[in-house]
Amino acid sequence: QVQLVESGGGLAQAGGSLRLSCAASGRTFDSNAMAWFRQAPGKEREFVATFSWSSGITYYTDSVKGRFTISGDHAKNTVYLQMNSLKPEDTAVYYCAAGPEATMVPKYNYWGQGTQVTVSS
């Protein structure tokens, strides 16, 4: 099992920044990839970004490219999501996920509890 704990959510103004963190513990060696998804009220969960520990490759959904950056600290088993130039439409619960492959589909084995991000206009 892998446990994921997110932190760093909160309230920001449009144009502002937040940094989310996701700390992994447990059997982290079988999780080569970590990702962020988000779910806004009344909407389906959507992919935001993913990061591969082995290759360092990253993927982003189009709506966050150039504004969000995903990165990882392997020593701390922690992945970050730096969110800049925030927009009200970024408001959602953000979920961290871990799995064997960096993919844009929600086929990850482990999920965190989520952290709320609210962006005011």
Stockholm file with secondary structure:
# STOCKHOLM 1.0

chainA/1-121         QVQLVESGGGLAQAGGSLRLSCAASGRTFDSNAMAWFRQAPGKEREFVATFSWSSGITYYTDSVKGRFTISGDHAKNTVYLQMNSLKPEDTAVYYCAAGPEATMVPKYNYWGQGTQVTVSS
#=GR chainA/1-121 SS CEEEEEECCEEEETTCCEEEEEEEEESGGGCCEEEEEEECTTSCCEEEEEEETTTCCEEECGGGTTTEEEEEEGGGTEEEEEECSCCGGGCEEEEEEEESSCCSSSCCSEECCCEEEEEEC
#=GC SS_cons         CEEEEEECCEEEETTCCEEEEEEEEESGGGCCEEEEEEECTTSCCEEEEEEETTTCCEEECGGGTTTEEEEEEGGGTEEEEEECSCCGGGCEEEEEEEESSCCSSSCCSEECCCEEEEEEC
//
